Amino acid sequence: MDHMSRLGHLILKHWTTHRPGLIEELERTNQLQAVLRQAQEQTGDLLHTLTVIQKMDYQAAWELATREWAFL
């Protein structure tokens, strides 16, 4: 996977462990990289919004952001 951040690697590891069917389907349809990039970006954007703009505690924001987009 090119251009994956640490968050992207965490998402991929989580999906591989807990959602192998999703990984298989996305690979079969050649969509894994695009969907992973989207999840990475949306999670990062939400985390930024929650911590910087809404001034939420980082740990609480991390839990919300990853549950929403990353760790389905």
Residue pairs with C-beta under 8 A, 6 or more apart in sequence:
1 8
1 12
1 32
1 33
1 36
2 33
3 37
4 12
4 36
4 37
4 40
5 40
5 44
7 40
7 43
7 44
7 70
8 36
8 37
8 39
8 40
10 70
11 36
11 39
11 40
11 43
11 70
11 71
12 36
14 70
14 71
15 22
15 23
15 36
15 72
16 23
18 71
19 72
22 72
23 32
26 32
26 35
26 36
39 69
39 70
40 70
42 68
42 69
43 65
43 66
43 68
43 69
43 70
44 65
46 61
46 64
46 65
46 68
46 69
47 61
47 62
47 65
50 56
50 60
50 61
50 64
50 65
51 57
51 58
51 61
54 61
56 64
